[in-house]
Amino acid sequence: MTKKANLQVKIPTHQARIPLADSTARAGGVRSLERGLALLVAMNRRKLASVADLAKDTRLPRPTVYRLLDTLAEAGFVSRESATDRYRPTHGVLSLSDGFLDDEWITEAAPMMAEFTREHVWPISLFTFEAGKMLVRDTTHRLSSLSIDYGMVGKRMGMLHTAGGLAYLAFCPDNERKVILDLLAKSDEPGDQQAREDQMLDGLFKSIRAKGYATQERVVNPKAASISVPIMVGRRVYGCMSLIFIASALTMSDVENKLLPPLQAMTAKLARALKADRSVSPVCAVS
């Protein structure tokens, strides 16, 4: 069975390669999906495309092109211009790239995180904000003999009961904080109701900003505690770096005195790298 070429789709783009249909492609839904994506890429190269154009560009039979166009039109990704019997992508295709996040800076953070854990043993996690939660983007749990949490990457955690969430809320711009807290206040999820306690949170966030970091003890995990610092460039918060430790092994005072300074130094180094790369944007998705 011939190996299938990888599909690479970016919409909109002027550089995307048009994947060619392959008669040895996997059957069923996967095959149809690949052909549909190939058709969108081909269509994106033209202002208006005829069925003949698309069949030639993708090497798909015309009946297949017609069938795929009907499906894409029903889904809202394609529209037909009746006067010319040609097709164009609609604004619906923009939804395909709406959730795309530039992860290059997160990849660049990984070596710094690994170096920290190799030197200080305790694991750290990188969080970014996404839709009312803190998303675990990377961790060094796998590198630490003192870790009690595994499989954390990709987990979404509450804003108000994690050190990373509290640090993010304390240091993000006032208007962003208000929008997030308004969303949380309307949530029925456990822990989010605290967003309605404006006066208490105002005092808490002021305290976190004065210290430069947030803490959490035995809330997420009854055996663990954490301390978190924001990754900031100017007034923008790119994410938060949290150190997780066994609560019975260290006191928060121990961590503040011995581990917080190198954590802050590593985070500052990452922030300087982000500032130098002006093409990177902070990861922030409220909706």
SULRA-V999941 format. One record per residue. N is the residue number from 1. RES is the residue in one small letter. PSI is psi in degrees with one decimal (999 if undefined). Layout:
n = {N & N}
res = {RES & RES}
psi = {PSI & PSI}
This chain:
n = {1 & 2 & 3 & 4 & 5 & 6 & 7 & 8 & 9 & 10 & 11 & 12 & 13 & 14 & 15 & 16 & 17 & 18 & 19 & 20 & 21 & 22 & 23 & 24 & 25 & 26 & 27 & 28 & 29 & 30 & 31 & 32 & 33 & 34 & 35 & 36 & 37 & 38 & 39 & 40 & 41 & 42 & 43 & 44 & 45 & 46 & 47 & 48 & 49 & 50 & 51 & 52 & 53 & 54 & 55 & 56 & 57 & 58 & 59 & 60 & 61 & 62 & 63 & 64 & 65 & 66 & 67 & 68 & 69 & 70 & 71 & 72 & 73 & 74 & 75 & 76 & 77 & 78 & 79 & 80 & 81 & 82 & 83 & 84 & 85 & 86 & 87 & 88 & 89 & 90 & 91 & 92 & 93 & 94 & 95 & 96 & 97 & 98 & 99 & 100 & 101 & 102 & 103 & 104 & 105 & 106 & 107 & 108 & 109 & 110 & 111 & 112 & 113 & 114 & 115 & 116 & 117 & 118 & 119 & 120 & 121 & 122 & 123 & 124 & 125 & 126 & 127 & 128 & 129 & 130 & 131 & 132 & 133 & 134 & 135 & 136 & 137 & 138 & 139 & 140 & 141 & 142 & 143 & 144 & 145 & 146 & 147 & 148 & 149 & 150 & 151 & 152 & 153 & 154 & 155 & 156 & 157 & 158 & 159 & 160 & 161 & 162 & 163 & 164 & 165 & 166 & 167 & 168 & 169 & 170 & 171 & 172 & 173 & 174 & 175 & 176 & 177 & 178 & 179 & 180 & 181 & 182 & 183 & 184 & 185 & 186 & 187 & 188 & 189 & 190 & 191 & 192 & 193 & 194 & 195 & 196 & 197 & 198 & 199 & 200 & 201 & 202 & 203 & 204 & 205 & 206 & 207 & 208 & 209 & 210 & 211 & 212 & 213 & 214 & 215 & 216 & 217 & 218 & 219 & 220 & 221 & 222 & 223 & 224 & 225 & 226 & 227 & 228 & 229 & 230 & 231 & 232 & 233 & 234 & 235 & 236 & 237 & 238 & 239 & 240 & 241 & 242 & 243 & 244 & 245 & 246 & 247 & 248 & 249 & 250 & 251 & 252 & 253 & 254 & 255 & 256 & 257 & 258 & 259 & 260 & 261 & 262 & 263 & 264 & 265 & 266 & 267 & 268 & 269 & 270 & 271 & 272 & 273 & 274 & 275 & 276 & 277 & 278 & 279 & 280 & 281 & 282 & 283 & 284 & 285 & 286 & 287}
res = {m & t & k & k & a & n & l & q & v & k & i & p & t & h & q & a & r & i & p & l & a & d & s & t & a & r & a & g & g & v & r & s & l & e & r & g & l & a & l & l & v & a & m & n & r & r & k & l & a & s & v & a & d & l & a & k & d & t & r & l & p & r & p & t & v & y & r & l & l & d & t & l & a & e & a & g & f & v & s & r & e & s & a & t & d & r & y & r & p & t & h & g & v & l & s & l & s & d & g & f & l & d & d & e & w & i & t & e & a & a & p & m & m & a & e & f & t & r & e & h & v & w & p & i & s & l & f & t & f & e & a & g & k & m & l & v & r & d & t & t & h & r & l & s & s & l & s & i & d & y & g & m & v & g & k & r & m & g & m & l & h & t & a & g & g & l & a & y & l & a & f & c & p & d & n & e & r & k & v & i & l & d & l & l & a & k & s & d & e & p & g & d & q & q & a & r & e & d & q & m & l & d & g & l & f & k & s & i & r & a & k & g & y & a & t & q & e & r & v & v & n & p & k & a & a & s & i & s & v & p & i & m & v & g & r & r & v & y & g & c & m & s & l & i & f & i & a & s & a & l & t & m & s & d & v & e & n & k & l & l & p & p & l & q & a & m & t & a & k & l & a & r & a & l & k & a & d & r & s & v & s & p & v & c & a & v & s}
psi = {122.9 & 136.8 & 130.9 & 134.1 & 144.6 & 136.6 & 133.0 & 111.4 & 123.3 & 129.2 & 125.9 & 156.9 & 157.7 & -1.7 & -7.2 & 137.4 & 140.2 & 112.8 & 138.8 & 143.2 & 145.0 & 125.2 & -14.4 & 12.3 & 155.4 & 144.6 & 170.9 & -150.1 & -36.1 & -42.4 & -43.9 & -39.9 & -45.4 & -43.0 & -38.4 & -41.2 & -41.0 & -38.8 & -41.4 & -41.2 & -45.1 & -42.9 & -33.8 & -17.8 & -9.5 & 145.9 & -45.7 & 132.5 & 134.9 & 165.7 & -38.3 & -43.5 & -47.5 & -37.7 & -40.0 & -45.3 & -35.8 & -9.7 & 33.6 & 147.8 & 147.6 & -41.4 & -35.7 & -41.1 & -44.3 & -45.7 & -43.4 & -38.7 & -40.3 & -42.6 & -45.2 & -34.8 & -42.3 & -33.4 & -7.4 & 15.8 & -14.8 & 145.1 & 151.2 & 133.1 & 108.1 & -32.7 & -34.4 & -6.3 & 41.8 & 164.1 & 151.2 & 153.2 & 148.5 & 177.7 & -14.5 & -27.5 & -22.4 & -26.2 & -21.3 & -25.1 & 2.3 & -37.1 & 3.3 & 131.0 & 138.4 & 105.3 & 6.5 & -41.2 & -31.0 & -38.7 & -38.9 & -24.6 & -24.4 & -46.9 & -36.1 & -41.1 & -43.7 & -41.0 & -39.7 & -48.9 & -36.1 & -36.7 & -39.2 & -0.2 & -44.5 & 145.1 & 153.4 & 156.7 & 143.8 & 122.8 & 144.2 & 157.7 & 136.8 & 113.4 & 52.4 & 7.6 & 164.1 & 121.9 & 127.3 & 112.4 & -33.6 & 154.5 & 167.8 & 22.3 & -37.9 & -19.0 & -6.2 & 131.2 & -10.4 & 9.0 & 140.3 & 6.6 & 128.7 & 162.7 & 36.4 & -25.4 & 129.5 & -8.8 & 142.8 & 126.5 & 153.3 & 147.5 & -41.2 & -5.1 & 21.4 & 147.5 & -37.2 & -41.2 & -42.8 & -40.0 & -42.2 & -48.8 & -36.3 & -35.6 & -11.9 & 160.8 & 151.0 & -43.3 & -36.4 & -42.6 & -42.6 & -44.0 & -44.9 & -46.6 & -35.4 & -40.8 & -45.1 & -35.9 & -24.8 & -3.0 & 150.5 & 1.2 & 144.2 & 134.3 & -28.7 & -21.3 & -22.1 & -19.0 & -17.5 & -10.3 & 73.4 & -49.4 & -43.1 & -43.8 & -37.8 & -45.7 & -40.1 & -44.9 & -36.5 & -41.2 & -42.0 & -43.5 & -37.5 & -38.7 & -34.3 & 5.5 & 165.3 & 156.0 & 160.5 & 133.3 & 120.3 & 29.9 & -56.6 & -44.8 & 123.3 & -13.7 & -6.2 & 160.5 & 167.4 & 160.0 & 138.3 & 139.9 & 146.3 & 150.1 & 106.6 & 140.9 & 110.4 & -127.6 & 0.0 & 137.2 & 116.1 & -30.7 & -168.0 & 144.5 & 121.8 & 135.2 & 128.4 & 132.4 & 160.7 & 120.0 & -29.1 & -12.3 & -31.8 & 147.3 & 159.6 & -33.7 & -40.9 & -45.8 & -43.0 & -36.7 & -37.1 & -36.3 & -25.7 & -45.2 & -47.6 & -30.1 & -43.7 & -37.9 & -42.8 & -41.1 & -39.0 & -37.8 & -42.6 & -41.7 & -38.4 & -38.6 & -39.4 & -40.4 & -36.5 & -29.8 & 89.0 & -6.3 & -10.6 & 135.4 & 148.9 & 146.1 & 115.2 & 114.6 & 109.7 & -40.7 & 999}
